Amino acid sequence: MSKSIMQRIRQQVEAFPAGELLTYASLVTEPAQFGAVAAALSRLSRQGVLKRYAKGQYYRPQTSRFGVLQPSEGAVLRTLTSAGGDVVAYPAGVSLYNQLGLTTQVPATTTVATPGCGAPGLRGCRS
């Protein structure tokens, strides 16, 4: 007997590491199931199994003695800098140096670099 979409999504969500961002794309296997997956994630969010981070992005909350933790900066960067399994951007600057242990500075903002030109006409890009 096959499982309902809600049961399958709940099982996938519980297998996902706490603090990592989930997107519709990470759970949808067929484009026709997109609406059902979105509804299932919304229901799981109302039940408290998931927390909504942004539109279409959820995470399993991790609780510490100080309360519920937000997803880590690394989890957010991994989600934002990859598309379809391909890396389209990567951290650069002081945040990268901090990750590598080359500095103890912790930047307030993270610099992200992309390979090649982002858009034609940008300074330094050849069209």
ABEGO torsion letter per residue (X at the ends): XBBBAAAAAAAAAAABBBGBBBBAAAABABAAAAAAAAAAAAAAAAAGABBBABBGBBBBBBBBAAEBBBBBAAAAAAAAABBGGBBABBBBEAAAAAAAGABABBBABBBBBBBEBABBGBBGBBX
